[in-house]
Amino acid sequence: MKLHAITLADGRILEVTTAGNPAAKAIIFHHGTPGSCTTWDKWLDVVEGQGGFAIAYSRPGYGTSTRRVGRSVIDNASDIAELLAHFAVTSFVSIGWSGGGPHCLADTTLPGSKAAMSIAGVGAFGEADLDFLEGMGEENHIEFGAAMAGPATIEEWMLENAGPMAQVTGPQVIEALGGLIGQADKNALTPDVAEESAAGFRHALVEGFYGWMDDDLAFVEPWGFDISAIGQPVELWQGDDDFMVPHAHGQWLASKIPTAQLKFVAGEGHISLGENKRSEIVRSALGYLA
């Protein structure tokens, strides 16, 4: 893997990792909330091992990426457009996990998008036919309640809660995630995976919590594009032991995106889904670029 610091047209820096030989075809990875490009290290290895070119990045405010105040989900697509141009990518598939799900779907608005794959991706807030918080752990109810109350309230929540996550260790991850994970995820969080997750959280918050805060604010506002207008293939991977993004979100997205295929996997959670289905998801993504 290679680490890059890409300067965008407005002067902001995006932290980016790549793997494989640069090519006109690529897989773009969107991390969760909170997260960073390091979330995808194992995935980038799999893409490279299967002969592909992979790009992962840290959304504004995460890792060493410059914050973009007031960003919406669709705003992020303009950053991706600049990344694609930087690496001379003309055809791509977007993969997003959790909070990265809406952002990978936003990429379908860009030229060269061949498909999008959302792994336990969150649905849209404020829709009459989706109870956004139903089935989520209590921690999410409190966090999103703060986001709904506005920037000052969610910033106060971050000041009280982000610090421990910025210093979390592997042995502390299961306790830190509390009611947001079920048995499938606890089983998936072996010592090695837990340490990788902890390192990812620490790096995501290395320069502060504003990326996390800005994600939360973006998720309680309109995404800025019409998912019913998506014409590319969309795969929605979802488990039923998920208390961060309950499977109702995947079902709702499948009902709204005309090209969607719901890949429901019984017994999988928010973390275990990616751990257990990584190679299969990468193979499918590369298939859209074949």
Backbone as CSV, one residue per row, in Angstrom:
resi,resn,N_x,N_y,N_z,CA_x,CA_y,CA_z,C_x,C_y,C_z
1,MET,0.830,-1.198,0.000,0.000,0.000,0.000,0.868,1.253,0.000
2,LYS,0.313,2.313,-0.588,0.992,3.593,-0.611,0.101,4.643,0.037
3,LEU,0.714,5.558,0.795,-0.002,6.646,1.446,0.232,7.928,0.654
4,HIS,-0.856,8.666,0.429,-0.780,9.907,-0.337,-1.455,11.033,0.454
5,ALA,-1.007,12.245,0.224,-1.686,13.449,0.703,-2.040,14.250,-0.546
6,ILE,-3.307,14.204,-0.939,-3.757,14.812,-2.188,-4.306,16.211,-1.906
7,THR,-3.762,17.207,-2.582,-4.256,18.573,-2.434,-5.389,18.809,-3.432
8,LEU,-6.548,19.199,-2.907,-7.726,19.450,-3.738,-7.721,20.887,-4.257
9,ALA,-8.638,21.166,-5.160,-8.670,22.473,-5.812,-8.861,23.613,-4.818
10,ASP,-9.574,23.367,-3.720,-9.802,24.427,-2.741,-8.718,24.499,-1.672
11,GLY,-7.652,23.691,-1.843,-6.529,23.732,-0.922,-6.587,22.729,0.208
12,ARG,-7.740,22.061,0.383,-7.822,21.032,1.417,-6.971,19.819,1.041
13,ILE,-6.585,19.079,2.062,-5.804,17.853,1.880,-6.690,16.649,2.159
14,LEU,-6.613,15.635,1.293,-7.263,14.360,1.554,-6.186,13.304,1.778
15,GLU,-6.334,12.566,2.856,-5.459,11.430,3.158,-5.962,10.226,2.370
16,VAL,-5.083,9.603,1.595,-5.478,8.541,0.679,-4.479,7.392,0.758
17,THR,-4.981,6.162,0.691,-4.116,5.005,0.514,-4.530,4.288,-0.764
18,THR,-3.541,3.741,-1.473,-3.811,2.980,-2.686,-3.080,1.653,-2.629
19,ALA,-3.562,0.710,-3.400,-2.919,-0.597,-3.529,-3.154,-1.107,-4.935
20,GLY,-2.175,-1.852,-5.450,-2.248,-2.348,-6.817,-1.636,-1.353,-7.782
21,ASN,-1.463,-1.778,-9.002,-0.889,-0.900,-10.016,-1.938,0.107,-10.469
22,PRO,-1.596,1.411,-10.478,-2.561,2.417,-10.937,-3.113,2.056,-12.312
23,ALA,-4.429,2.213,-12.435,-5.097,1.812,-13.666,-6.304,2.697,-13.886
24,ALA,-6.873,2.622,-15.088,-8.055,3.414,-15.420,-9.309,2.888,-14.725
25,LYS,-9.247,1.671,-14.184,-10.355,1.074,-13.451,-9.952,0.911,-11.987
26,ALA,-10.860,1.233,-11.073,-10.508,1.179,-9.650,-11.735,0.907,-8.797
27,ILE,-11.474,0.457,-7.573,-12.497,0.378,-6.529,-12.214,1.493,-5.533
28,ILE,-13.232,2.284,-5.213,-13.130,3.386,-4.260,-13.812,2.971,-2.964
29,PHE,-13.120,3.108,-1.839,-13.645,2.668,-0.549,-14.007,3.859,0.351
30,HIS,-15.232,3.798,0.914,-15.746,4.829,1.822,-15.916,4.219,3.216
31,HIS,-15.197,4.721,4.182,-15.210,4.157,5.534,-16.466,4.534,6.313
32,GLY,-16.592,3.940,7.501,-17.739,4.178,8.358,-17.566,5.383,9.255
33,THR,-18.450,5.486,10.272,-18.516,6.635,11.172,-18.363,6.185,12.621
34,PRO,-17.267,6.532,13.307,-16.076,7.204,12.784,-15.163,6.204,12.073
35,GLY,-14.262,6.714,11.247,-13.346,5.828,10.528,-12.341,6.628,9.722
36,SER,-11.550,5.922,8.947,-10.539,6.556,8.099,-10.139,5.567,7.021
37,CYS,-9.206,5.962,6.193,-8.740,5.077,5.130,-8.150,3.780,5.669
38,THR,-7.649,3.799,6.894,-7.020,2.596,7.452,-8.029,1.476,7.687
39,THR,-9.329,1.812,7.740,-10.381,0.800,7.873,-10.231,-0.287,6.816
40,TRP,-9.719,0.094,5.650,-9.764,-0.763,4.477,-8.457,-1.471,4.172
41,ASP,-7.489,-1.442,5.075,-6.170,-2.013,4.767,-6.252,-3.449,4.265
42,LYS,-6.998,-4.297,4.957,-7.118,-5.694,4.526,-7.820,-5.796,3.177
43,TRP,-8.801,-4.954,2.966,-9.548,-4.966,1.709,-8.640,-4.573,0.543
44,LEU,-7.800,-3.578,0.756,-6.894,-3.158,-0.303,-5.948,-4.290,-0.679
45,ASP,-5.517,-5.050,0.322,-4.667,-6.212,0.032,-5.399,-7.233,-0.829
46,VAL,-6.689,-7.446,-0.534,-7.479,-8.412,-1.313,-7.639,-7.929,-2.749
47,VAL,-7.939,-6.637,-2.932,-8.082,-6.094,-4.284,-6.780,-6.262,-5.064
48,GLU,-5.677,-5.906,-4.433,-4.380,-6.043,-5.103,-4.094,-7.504,-5.438
49,GLY,-4.429,-8.406,-4.509,-4.203,-9.825,-4.735,-5.026,-10.374,-5.884
50,GLN,-6.170,-9.726,-6.167,-7.018,-10.158,-7.269,-6.764,-9.345,-8.544
51,GLY,-5.659,-8.576,-8.533,-5.231,-7.876,-9.739,-5.852,-6.521,-9.973
52,GLY,-6.524,-5.965,-8.972,-7.192,-4.684,-9.143,-6.422,-3.523,-8.555
53,PHE,-6.953,-2.334,-8.772,-6.408,-1.093,-8.222,-7.430,-0.542,-7.238
54,ALA,-7.000,-0.227,-6.024,-7.898,0.206,-4.955,-7.475,1.565,-4.416
55,ILE,-8.480,2.369,-4.088,-8.259,3.685,-3.491,-9.149,3.803,-2.260
56,ALA,-8.549,4.093,-1.111,-9.301,4.400,0.102,-8.888,5.790,0.564
57,TYR,-9.779,6.485,1.217,-9.476,7.848,1.645,-10.153,8.108,2.985
58,SER,-9.715,9.147,3.656,-10.352,9.586,4.895,-11.236,10.787,4.582
59,ARG,-12.522,10.714,4.910,-13.419,11.837,4.661,-12.929,13.084,5.404
60,PRO,-13.325,14.253,4.913,-12.877,15.487,5.560,-13.106,15.479,7.069
61,GLY,-12.059,15.860,7.795,-12.119,15.915,9.255,-11.655,14.652,9.946
62,TYR,-11.445,13.572,9.199,-10.948,12.312,9.755,-9.469,12.138,9.419
63,GLY,-8.761,11.430,10.290,-7.351,11.185,10.040,-6.634,12.500,9.829
64,THR,-5.897,12.598,8.729,-5.206,13.853,8.425,-5.882,14.620,7.287
65,SER,-7.102,14.256,6.939,-7.847,14.997,5.920,-8.406,16.292,6.511
66,THR,-8.297,17.371,5.765,-8.774,18.668,6.207,-10.290,18.669,6.342
67,ARG,-10.773,19.298,7.392,-12.215,19.384,7.608,-12.890,20.218,6.510
68,ARG,-14.130,19.867,6.190,-14.982,20.643,5.281,-16.262,20.962,6.040
69,VAL,-16.334,22.141,6.595,-17.439,22.520,7.468,-18.756,22.554,6.687
70,GLY,-19.796,21.943,7.267,-21.126,21.998,6.685,-21.335,21.072,5.500
71,ARG,-20.451,20.103,5.315,-20.576,19.215,4.158,-21.841,18.349,4.250
72,SER,-22.392,18.075,3.075,-23.504,17.134,2.948,-22.973,15.854,2.316
73,VAL,-23.831,14.844,2.219,-23.407,13.594,1.596,-22.993,13.834,0.146
74,ILE,-23.795,14.565,-0.610,-23.473,14.765,-2.028,-22.230,15.617,-2.204
75,ASP,-21.934,16.506,-1.252,-20.718,17.316,-1.349,-19.482,16.439,-1.479
76,ASN,-19.520,15.284,-0.817,-18.360,14.401,-0.819,-18.030,13.896,-2.219
77,ALA,-19.042,13.798,-3.076,-18.811,13.287,-4.424,-17.858,14.175,-5.216
78,SER,-17.834,15.464,-4.928,-16.905,16.338,-5.641,-15.464,16.044,-5.249
79,ASP,-15.242,15.652,-3.996,-13.897,15.224,-3.582,-13.494,13.954,-4.324
80,ILE,-14.433,13.031,-4.453,-14.137,11.781,-5.164,-13.835,12.064,-6.631
81,ALA,-14.555,12.993,-7.232,-14.286,13.346,-8.623,-12.845,13.824,-8.792
82,GLU,-12.351,14.593,-7.819,-10.970,15.064,-7.896,-9.981,13.916,-7.694
83,LEU,-10.309,12.993,-6.812,-9.432,11.827,-6.625,-9.354,10.994,-7.899
84,LEU,-10.492,10.774,-8.525,-10.519,9.994,-9.756,-9.656,10.660,-10.830
85,ALA,-9.772,11.972,-10.941,-8.973,12.690,-11.930,-7.487,12.616,-11.593
86,HIS,-7.160,12.712,-10.312,-5.753,12.659,-9.894,-5.098,11.347,-10.316
87,PHE,-5.833,10.247,-10.151,-5.279,8.930,-10.469,-5.660,8.462,-11.881
88,ALA,-6.261,9.350,-12.667,-6.638,9.056,-14.057,-7.557,7.837,-14.152
89,VAL,-8.484,7.726,-13.197,-9.465,6.645,-13.181,-10.690,7.075,-13.979
90,THR,-11.110,6.246,-14.905,-12.272,6.567,-15.738,-13.463,5.632,-15.511
91,SER,-13.229,4.490,-14.870,-14.303,3.547,-14.525,-14.072,3.074,-13.099
92,PHE,-15.118,3.087,-12.291,-14.912,2.716,-10.892,-16.172,2.117,-10.282
93,VAL,-15.950,1.358,-9.223,-17.011,0.840,-8.362,-16.771,1.387,-6.966
94,SER,-17.811,1.875,-6.321,-17.705,2.400,-4.964,-18.205,1.365,-3.961
95,ILE,-17.438,1.190,-2.899,-17.840,0.342,-1.774,-17.868,1.214,-0.525
96,GLY,-18.982,1.176,0.199,-19.089,1.945,1.435,-19.615,1.093,2.563
97,TRP,-19.042,1.288,3.739,-19.467,0.534,4.922,-20.114,1.492,5.912
98,SER,-21.282,1.122,6.429,-21.942,1.863,7.491,-22.204,3.305,7.058
99,GLY,-21.579,4.278,7.728,-21.736,5.667,7.333,-21.153,5.970,5.969
100,GLY,-20.341,5.065,5.445,-19.829,5.223,4.087,-20.840,4.811,3.034
101,GLY,-21.921,4.140,3.453,-22.927,3.676,2.499,-23.556,4.794,1.688
102,PRO,-24.109,5.834,2.347,-24.673,6.933,1.568,-23.655,7.594,0.644
103,HIS,-22.408,7.677,1.095,-21.380,8.326,0.288,-21.028,7.501,-0.947
104,CYS,-21.052,6.168,-0.820,-20.781,5.358,-2.009,-21.946,5.462,-2.989
105,LEU,-23.172,5.590,-2.480,-24.316,5.771,-3.368,-24.250,7.121,-4.076
106,ALA,-23.742,8.140,-3.398,-23.608,9.466,-4.021,-22.660,9.425,-5.210
107,ASP,-21.713,8.497,-5.188,-20.769,8.383,-6.305,-21.440,7.987,-7.608
108,THR,-22.653,7.428,-7.535,-23.346,7.042,-8.762,-23.721,8.260,-9.596
109,THR,-23.619,9.448,-9.028,-23.894,10.674,-9.781,-22.702,11.089,-10.632
110,LEU,-21.565,10.407,-10.499,-20.339,10.797,-11.197,-20.160,10.007,-12.496
111,PRO,-19.580,10.623,-13.513,-19.233,9.880,-14.728,-18.262,8.754,-14.407
112,GLY,-18.425,7.629,-15.056,-17.518,6.504,-14.841,-17.960,5.538,-13.771
113,SER,-19.014,5.868,-13.020,-19.522,4.963,-11.991,-20.161,3.744,-12.643
114,LYS,-19.694,2.542,-12.258,-20.216,1.303,-12.824,-21.137,0.571,-11.860
115,ALA,-20.955,0.783,-10.562,-21.784,0.115,-9.558,-21.453,0.701,-8.197
116,ALA,-22.339,0.451,-7.241,-22.106,0.829,-5.848,-22.488,-0.340,-4.960
117,MET,-21.704,-0.530,-3.902,-21.931,-1.643,-2.988,-21.911,-1.106,-1.559
118,SER,-23.068,-1.146,-0.913,-23.217,-0.619,0.434,-23.250,-1.778,1.423
119,ILE,-22.326,-1.767,2.380,-22.212,-2.823,3.384,-22.757,-2.284,4.704
120,ALA,-23.911,-2.785,5.128,-24.558,-2.308,6.359,-24.674,-0.791,6.331
121,GLY,-25.066,-0.273,5.170,-25.148,1.169,4.988,-26.419,1.757,5.564
122,VAL,-26.292,2.944,6.098,-27.412,3.612,6.743,-28.381,4.156,5.701
123,GLY,-29.673,4.141,6.038,-30.690,4.736,5.197,-30.846,6.221,5.487
124,ALA,-31.786,6.851,4.802,-31.982,8.290,4.940,-32.826,8.607,6.178
125,PHE,-32.484,9.703,6.824,-33.173,10.150,8.031,-34.422,10.955,7.653
126,GLY,-35.438,10.856,8.487,-36.617,11.699,8.324,-37.611,11.217,7.297
127,GLU,-37.461,9.972,6.823,-38.397,9.420,5.848,-39.582,8.783,6.574
128,ALA,-40.776,8.982,6.032,-41.989,8.504,6.706,-42.031,6.991,6.824
129,ASP,-41.401,6.292,5.878,-41.476,4.829,5.882,-40.193,4.161,6.387
130,LEU,-39.339,4.917,7.082,-38.174,4.330,7.744,-38.024,4.953,9.121
131,ASP,-38.205,4.133,10.155,-37.932,4.583,11.518,-36.427,4.456,11.724
132,PHE,-35.720,5.549,11.550,-34.257,5.555,11.482,-33.605,4.909,12.697
133,LEU,-34.121,5.161,13.870,-33.476,4.704,15.105,-33.996,3.364,15.620
134,GLU,-35.093,2.872,15.061,-35.679,1.618,15.536,-34.685,0.470,15.389
135,GLY,-34.427,-0.226,16.491,-33.535,-1.370,16.473,-32.077,-1.035,16.701
136,MET,-31.744,0.253,16.760,-30.360,0.635,17.053,-30.095,0.572,18.547
137,GLY,-28.828,0.406,18.904,-28.436,0.442,20.304,-28.725,1.806,20.914
138,GLU,-28.881,1.836,22.220,-29.235,3.077,22.914,-28.217,4.181,22.659
139,GLU,-26.955,3.790,22.488,-25.919,4.783,22.238,-26.219,5.613,20.993
140,ASN,-26.736,4.976,19.947,-27.081,5.706,18.722,-28.274,6.630,18.924
141,HIS,-29.229,6.198,19.755,-30.369,7.061,20.041,-29.899,8.373,20.666
142,ILE,-28.964,8.270,21.576,-28.460,9.468,22.259,-27.642,10.331,21.301
143,GLU,-26.753,9.685,20.542,-25.875,10.421,19.627,-26.673,11.148,18.551
144,PHE,-27.591,10.445,17.885,-28.355,11.091,16.826,-29.358,12.090,17.392
145,GLY,-29.810,11.868,18.612,-30.647,12.875,19.258,-29.892,14.180,19.414
146,ALA,-28.610,14.066,19.758,-27.776,15.266,19.876,-27.575,15.924,18.514
147,ALA,-27.379,15.105,17.471,-27.204,15.671,16.128,-28.469,16.405,15.675
148,MET,-29.626,15.833,15.978,-30.888,16.476,15.596,-31.065,17.810,16.309
149,ALA,-30.487,17.932,17.492,-30.618,19.173,18.256,-29.731,20.285,17.714
150,GLY,-28.789,19.923,16.824,-27.982,20.954,16.180,-26.499,20.883,16.505
151,PRO,-25.689,21.683,15.799,-24.229,21.621,15.937,-23.720,21.818,17.361
152,ALA,-24.299,22.741,18.102,-23.796,23.001,19.449,-24.005,21.785,20.349
153,THR,-25.142,21.127,20.214,-25.451,19.980,21.077,-24.601,18.774,20.708
154,ILE,-24.439,18.503,19.408,-23.627,17.353,19.023,-22.152,17.621,19.333
155,GLU,-21.720,18.864,19.258,-20.333,19.167,19.634,-20.124,18.911,21.121
156,GLU,-21.092,19.263,21.930,-21.011,18.984,23.371,-20.952,17.481,23.624
157,TRP,-21.777,16.713,22.868,-21.747,15.250,23.004,-20.367,14.717,22.634
158,MET,-19.795,15.238,21.556,-18.467,14.795,21.134,-17.420,15.104,22.197
159,LEU,-17.488,16.271,22.791,-16.524,16.643,23.830,-16.572,15.671,25.001
160,GLU,-17.744,15.121,25.267,-17.910,14.194,26.382,-17.580,12.756,26.010
161,ASN,-17.725,12.391,24.726,-17.671,10.975,24.355,-16.563,10.581,23.388
162,ALA,-16.050,11.509,22.612,-15.063,11.134,21.596,-13.691,10.830,22.185
163,GLY,-13.366,11.443,23.309,-12.045,11.253,23.904,-11.681,9.801,24.159
164,PRO,-12.534,9.029,24.838,-12.203,7.621,25.076,-12.023,6.825,23.780
165,MET,-12.808,7.113,22.753,-12.666,6.388,21.496,-11.351,6.744,20.807
166,ALA,-10.884,7.957,21.012,-9.621,8.387,20.412,-8.423,7.706,21.058
167,GLN,-8.642,7.067,22.200,-7.553,6.398,22.907,-7.827,4.906,23.132
168,VAL,-8.871,4.390,22.518,-9.304,3.019,22.791,-8.231,2.007,22.386
169,THR,-8.137,0.933,23.139,-7.224,-0.164,22.821,-8.021,-1.383,22.391
170,GLY,-7.323,-2.344,21.810,-7.992,-3.551,21.352,-8.843,-4.220,22.421
171,PRO,-8.293,-4.481,23.612,-9.081,-5.149,24.648,-10.287,-4.347,25.121
172,GLN,-10.319,-3.042,24.799,-11.429,-2.195,25.242,-12.527,-2.036,24.195
173,VAL,-12.320,-2.538,22.973,-13.238,-2.239,21.874,-14.643,-2.772,22.138
174,ILE,-14.768,-4.013,22.550,-16.103,-4.589,22.747,-16.879,-3.792,23.797
175,GLU,-16.219,-3.447,24.890,-16.895,-2.657,25.918,-17.227,-1.262,25.397
176,ALA,-16.315,-0.669,24.616,-16.531,0.683,24.098,-17.726,0.743,23.165
177,LEU,-17.961,-0.320,22.402,-19.080,-0.336,21.460,-20.397,-0.688,22.135
178,GLY,-20.334,-1.261,23.325,-21.516,-1.467,24.155,-22.674,-2.135,23.441
179,GLY,-23.840,-1.510,23.511,-25.058,-2.072,22.938,-25.164,-1.946,21.435
180,LEU,-24.113,-1.432,20.786,-24.128,-1.290,19.333,-23.715,-2.566,18.614
181,ILE,-23.235,-3.553,19.351,-22.834,-4.809,18.718,-23.508,-5.985,19.414
182,GLY,-23.825,-7.001,18.599,-24.419,-8.227,19.109,-23.394,-9.345,19.150
183,GLN,-23.871,-10.574,19.302,-22.965,-11.704,19.472,-22.121,-11.970,18.233
184,ALA,-22.694,-11.789,17.053,-21.925,-12.034,15.826,-20.700,-11.121,15.761
185,ASP,-20.890,-9.864,16.125,-19.765,-8.926,16.095,-18.769,-9.200,17.213
186,LYS,-19.258,-9.587,18.373,-18.350,-9.934,19.468,-17.483,-11.128,19.073
187,ASN,-18.079,-12.095,18.377,-17.310,-13.250,17.916,-16.279,-12.841,16.872
188,ALA,-16.657,-11.878,16.028,-15.753,-11.429,14.961,-14.585,-10.622,15.510
189,LEU,-14.778,-9.998,16.661,-13.736,-9.148,17.238,-12.723,-9.989,18.008
190,THR,-12.017,-10.832,17.275,-10.886,-11.564,17.851,-9.835,-10.554,18.293
191,PRO,-8.849,-10.965,19.093,-7.835,-9.992,19.529,-7.192,-9.220,18.382
192,ASP,-6.885,-9.890,17.285,-6.261,-9.191,16.149,-7.220,-8.202,15.515
193,VAL,-8.461,-8.622,15.276,-9.441,-7.736,14.647,-9.772,-6.573,15.574
194,ALA,-9.877,-6.845,16.870,-10.164,-5.779,17.830,-9.041,-4.746,17.857
195,GLU,-7.813,-5.198,17.778,-6.694,-4.254,17.775,-6.684,-3.435,16.492
196,GLU,-6.999,-4.077,15.370,-7.084,-3.333,14.105,-8.198,-2.290,14.182
197,SER,-9.327,-2.663,14.757,-10.444,-1.728,14.888,-10.067,-0.562,15.793
198,ALA,-9.419,-0.875,16.900,-9.004,0.178,17.838,-8.018,1.141,17.177
199,ALA,-7.058,0.590,16.452,-6.089,1.443,15.753,-6.790,2.326,14.736
200,GLY,-7.819,1.775,14.075,-8.578,2.561,13.116,-9.328,3.713,13.764
201,PHE,-9.943,3.452,14.919,-10.629,4.527,15.643,-9.641,5.599,16.088
202,ARG,-8.498,5.160,16.604,-7.507,6.131,17.070,-7.026,7.012,15.928
203,HIS,-6.782,6.391,14.773,-6.300,7.197,13.652,-7.399,8.123,13.135
204,ALA,-8.624,7.637,13.099,-9.731,8.477,12.634,-9.807,9.778,13.422
205,LEU,-9.514,9.708,14.715,-9.696,10.843,15.622,-8.375,11.491,16.019
206,VAL,-7.306,11.219,15.258,-5.979,11.686,15.644,-5.889,13.209,15.684
207,GLU,-6.685,13.896,14.875,-6.652,15.357,14.870,-7.966,15.965,15.355
208,GLY,-8.778,15.145,16.019,-10.018,15.666,16.570,-11.243,14.924,16.075
209,PHE,-12.413,15.342,16.574,-13.657,14.604,16.333,-14.547,15.236,15.276
210,TYR,-14.074,16.257,14.574,-14.988,17.006,13.710,-15.444,16.233,12.473
211,GLY,-14.650,15.282,11.998,-15.135,14.439,10.908,-16.346,13.634,11.345
212,TRP,-16.271,13.064,12.531,-17.369,12.292,13.114,-18.594,13.179,13.312
213,MET,-18.378,14.351,13.890,-19.471,15.287,14.123,-20.126,15.705,12.809
214,ASP,-19.319,16.002,11.803,-19.868,16.438,10.515,-20.625,15.319,9.812
215,ASP,-20.173,14.074,9.978,-20.943,12.940,9.466,-22.328,12.905,10.103
216,ASP,-22.381,12.982,11.421,-23.664,12.903,12.120,-24.611,14.003,11.656
217,LEU,-24.089,15.212,11.494,-24.922,16.323,11.034,-25.411,16.094,9.605
218,ALA,-24.542,15.517,8.758,-24.938,15.240,7.380,-26.026,14.173,7.310
219,PHE,-25.982,13.204,8.227,-26.929,12.102,8.175,-28.337,12.499,8.620
220,VAL,-28.486,13.585,9.367,-29.831,14.009,9.770,-30.367,15.104,8.852
221,GLU,-29.696,15.317,7.723,-30.141,16.247,6.695,-30.324,15.485,5.377
222,PRO,-31.024,16.069,4.405,-31.151,15.408,3.097,-29.782,15.131,2.487
223,TRP,-29.680,14.008,1.791,-28.404,13.620,1.200,-28.025,14.499,0.014
224,GLY,-28.994,15.067,-0.670,-28.696,15.967,-1.763,-28.742,15.338,-3.147
225,PHE,-29.223,14.102,-3.236,-29.413,13.453,-4.531,-30.548,12.446,-4.404
226,ASP,-31.075,12.038,-5.548,-32.265,11.186,-5.581,-31.848,9.729,-5.788
227,ILE,-31.981,8.899,-4.760,-31.559,7.508,-4.901,-32.471,6.740,-5.851
228,SER,-33.693,7.234,-6.068,-34.585,6.545,-7.001,-34.159,6.751,-8.452
229,ALA,-33.212,7.663,-8.684,-32.715,7.929,-10.039,-31.439,7.146,-10.350
230,ILE,-30.947,6.359,-9.395,-29.723,5.585,-9.632,-29.978,4.548,-10.714
231,GLY,-29.110,4.511,-11.717,-29.269,3.565,-12.815,-28.247,2.455,-12.832
232,GLN,-27.165,2.612,-12.053,-26.136,1.578,-12.001,-26.553,0.461,-11.039
233,PRO,-25.968,-0.733,-11.202,-26.240,-1.803,-10.237,-25.826,-1.386,-8.819
234,VAL,-26.649,-1.738,-7.866,-26.360,-1.465,-6.452,-26.538,-2.753,-5.664
235,GLU,-25.517,-3.137,-4.919,-25.619,-4.276,-4.003,-25.706,-3.743,-2.581
236,LEU,-26.699,-4.216,-1.852,-26.920,-3.819,-0.461,-26.672,-5.034,0.426
237,TRP,-25.510,-5.085,1.060,-25.146,-6.201,1.931,-25.596,-5.878,3.354
238,GLN,-26.316,-6.813,3.978,-26.902,-6.537,5.285,-27.055,-7.815,6.102
239,GLY,-26.738,-7.742,7.372,-26.984,-8.834,8.303,-28.171,-8.516,9.201
240,ASP,-28.581,-9.490,10.013,-29.731,-9.267,10.896,-29.348,-9.199,12.368
241,ASP,-28.040,-9.248,12.669,-27.582,-9.112,14.050,-26.804,-7.799,14.175
242,ASP,-27.389,-6.733,13.633,-26.729,-5.443,13.523,-27.507,-4.415,14.330
243,PHE,-26.853,-3.830,15.334,-27.498,-2.844,16.195,-26.939,-1.448,15.968
244,MET,-26.036,-1.322,14.994,-25.592,0.004,14.558,-26.472,0.482,13.410
245,VAL,-26.641,-0.386,12.407,-27.518,-0.096,11.271,-28.422,-1.318,11.077
246,PRO,-29.590,-1.342,11.685,-30.484,-2.508,11.602,-30.868,-2.835,10.166
247,HIS,-31.247,-4.095,9.934,-31.489,-4.549,8.567,-32.668,-3.846,7.906
248,ALA,-33.505,-3.159,8.676,-34.584,-2.373,8.078,-34.037,-1.282,7.158
249,HIS,-32.827,-0.815,7.433,-32.227,0.209,6.575,-31.929,-0.367,5.191
250,GLY,-31.389,-1.582,5.158,-31.126,-2.220,3.878,-32.410,-2.484,3.112
251,GLN,-33.443,-2.908,3.823,-34.725,-3.163,3.175,-35.318,-1.874,2.621
252,TRP,-35.191,-0.786,3.365,-35.713,0.498,2.899,-34.963,0.957,1.648
253,LEU,-33.642,0.865,1.671,-32.857,1.258,0.502,-33.231,0.408,-0.713
254,ALA,-33.417,-0.886,-0.488,-33.778,-1.782,-1.591,-35.131,-1.408,-2.190
255,SER,-36.022,-0.879,-1.364,-37.346,-0.501,-1.862,-37.329,0.803,-2.640
256,LYS,-36.266,1.593,-2.504,-36.209,2.913,-3.129,-35.282,2.968,-4.339
257,ILE,-34.281,2.094,-4.389,-33.307,2.118,-5.477,-33.728,1.084,-6.517
258,PRO,-34.092,1.507,-7.709,-34.664,0.559,-8.678,-33.707,-0.533,-9.128
259,THR,-32.415,-0.285,-9.026,-31.427,-1.263,-9.491,-30.840,-2.088,-8.356
260,ALA,-31.389,-1.961,-7.157,-30.772,-2.574,-5.980,-31.030,-4.071,-5.891
261,GLN,-30.020,-4.772,-5.397,-30.127,-6.183,-5.051,-29.748,-6.320,-3.588
262,LEU,-30.691,-6.766,-2.762,-30.430,-6.911,-1.336,-29.733,-8.236,-1.071
263,LYS,-28.515,-8.156,-0.557,-27.725,-9.340,-0.223,-27.837,-9.567,1.286
264,PHE,-28.948,-10.168,1.691,-29.197,-10.379,3.113,-28.486,-11.645,3.587
265,VAL,-27.724,-11.512,4.673,-26.955,-12.642,5.199,-27.365,-12.858,6.655
266,ALA,-28.149,-13.874,6.903,-28.628,-14.160,8.253,-27.463,-14.476,9.176
267,GLY,-27.571,-13.984,10.393,-26.575,-14.286,11.407,-25.373,-13.377,11.421
268,GLU,-25.283,-12.434,10.489,-24.134,-11.531,10.450,-24.484,-10.200,11.113
269,GLY,-23.448,-9.572,11.673,-23.603,-8.274,12.316,-22.949,-7.165,11.524
270,HIS,-22.722,-6.065,12.180,-22.184,-4.873,11.523,-20.721,-5.045,11.141
271,ILE,-19.978,-5.692,12.009,-18.545,-5.909,11.781,-18.299,-7.263,11.131
272,SER,-19.001,-8.281,11.577,-18.765,-9.643,11.081,-19.058,-9.759,9.593
273,LEU,-20.014,-8.978,9.096,-20.389,-9.058,7.684,-19.189,-8.793,6.785
274,GLY,-18.467,-7.725,7.066,-17.293,-7.403,6.269,-16.149,-8.363,6.481
275,GLU,-15.990,-8.838,7.694,-14.910,-9.782,7.985,-15.119,-11.095,7.240
276,ASN,-16.360,-11.549,7.196,-16.642,-12.872,6.631,-16.928,-12.862,5.131
277,LYS,-17.318,-11.720,4.599,-17.724,-11.652,3.189,-16.777,-10.796,2.348
278,ARG,-15.626,-10.448,2.896,-14.703,-9.516,2.224,-14.327,-9.980,0.816
279,SER,-13.838,-11.186,0.695,-13.368,-11.662,-0.604,-14.499,-11.737,-1.617
280,GLU,-15.680,-12.162,-1.161,-16.825,-12.270,-2.059,-17.255,-10.903,-2.571
281,ILE,-17.259,-9.914,-1.684,-17.658,-8.571,-2.074,-16.652,-7.977,-3.058
282,VAL,-15.365,-8.191,-2.814,-14.345,-7.674,-3.730,-14.462,-8.332,-5.093
283,ARG,-14.666,-9.640,-5.125,-14.825,-10.323,-6.406,-15.988,-9.759,-7.194
284,SER,-17.085,-9.495,-6.505,-18.246,-8.946,-7.175,-17.954,-7.552,-7.717
285,ALA,-17.267,-6.735,-6.925,-16.922,-5.382,-7.374,-16.041,-5.414,-8.610
286,LEU,-15.043,-6.276,-8.606,-14.154,-6.371,-9.758,-14.898,-6.888,-10.989
287,GLY,-15.936,-7.687,-10.758,-16.725,-8.187,-11.867,-17.411,-7.066,-12.640
288,TYR,-17.834,-6.005,-11.935,-18.466,-4.889,-12.620,-17.476,-4.107,-13.470
289,LEU,-16.186,-4.261,-13.186,-15.164,-3.550,-13.942,-14.561,-4.409,-15.052
290,ALA,-14.954,-5.681,-15.106,-14.349,-6.596,-16.079,-14.686,-6.159,-17.508
